[in-house]
Structure formats: C-alpha cells, structure tokens
Amino acid sequence: MNYVVPNFGVDQEIKDHEANIAVVEEKLGHVFTPKEAVDGPAKDYKVPNFGVDQDIKDATESISSA
C-alpha cells in the first residue's frame, strides 16, 4: 500500500509522437486543436433487438442443469 512508484518521465514514443505532430503542423501551417463533443455523437439510429442469442440460451440451460 505505501510503496514508491517510480516516475521515469514521458515515454520516448510519446515524445516522438509530439515531435511528429509539430513537424506536420509546421508543414501544413495549421495547429490541430481537437474539440470535445458536449453530448457525444448523434444517435439518430435504432439498434435492432433480435432477442437472446441461441448460444446464450444454450449456456443458460447448461448452467441450470449443472
């Protein structure tokens, strides 16, 4: 519980990623600024409900008989 967790700093892969982003932003002349969606993506579609899968029915039956 009370043990020390070492901090080795930022991973080299993250440093490389940030450097690559800086190079691309410089080349394109545009700074990427992601915006967080407030309500998430639109959900104007319906997900069909086909009921319980046959595998689930079989597993439930096997469990109850055991």
C-alpha positions as CSV (number, residue, x, y, z in Angstrom):
1,M,0.0,0.0,0.0
2,N,2.6,2.6,1.0
3,Y,5.2,1.9,-1.7
4,V,7.0,4.2,-4.1
5,V,6.0,4.2,-7.7
6,P,8.9,5.4,-9.9
7,N,8.4,8.2,-12.4
8,F,10.5,7.7,-15.5
9,G,9.1,10.7,-17.2
10,V,7.5,10.9,-20.6
11,D,7.8,7.8,-22.7
12,Q,10.0,8.1,-25.8
13,E,7.1,7.1,-28.0
14,I,5.0,10.0,-26.7
15,K,7.9,12.4,-27.3
16,D,8.3,11.1,-30.9
17,H,4.6,11.5,-31.4
18,E,4.5,15.1,-30.2
19,A,7.6,15.9,-32.4
20,N,5.9,14.4,-35.4
21,I,2.7,16.4,-34.8
22,A,4.8,19.6,-34.5
23,V,6.5,18.8,-37.9
24,V,3.2,18.2,-39.6
25,E,1.6,21.3,-38.1
26,E,4.5,23.4,-39.3
27,K,4.3,21.9,-42.8
28,L,0.6,22.5,-43.1
29,G,0.6,25.8,-41.4
30,H,-2.3,24.7,-39.2
31,V,-2.4,23.8,-35.5
32,F,-4.6,20.9,-34.6
33,T,-6.9,21.7,-31.7
34,P,-9.4,18.9,-31.1
35,K,-12.7,19.9,-29.6
36,E,-14.5,17.6,-27.2
37,A,-18.1,16.8,-28.1
38,V,-20.5,18.1,-25.5
39,D,-23.2,15.4,-25.9
40,G,-21.2,12.9,-27.9
41,P,-22.1,11.8,-31.4
42,A,-25.6,12.0,-32.7
43,K,-27.7,8.9,-32.0
44,D,-30.4,9.2,-34.6
45,Y,-30.4,5.5,-35.5
46,K,-32.1,2.4,-34.0
47,V,-30.2,-0.7,-32.9
48,P,-32.3,-3.8,-33.7
49,N,-33.0,-6.2,-30.8
50,F,-33.2,-9.7,-32.0
51,G,-33.7,-11.2,-28.6
52,V,-31.4,-13.6,-26.7
53,D,-28.8,-15.4,-28.9
54,Q,-29.0,-19.2,-29.2
55,D,-25.5,-19.6,-27.6
56,I,-26.7,-17.7,-24.5
57,K,-29.8,-19.9,-24.3
58,D,-27.7,-23.0,-24.5
59,A,-25.3,-21.7,-21.9
60,T,-28.1,-20.8,-19.5
61,E,-29.7,-24.2,-20.0
62,S,-26.3,-25.9,-19.3
63,I,-25.7,-23.9,-16.2
64,S,-29.2,-24.6,-14.8
65,S,-28.9,-28.3,-15.5
66,A,-25.5,-28.4,-13.7
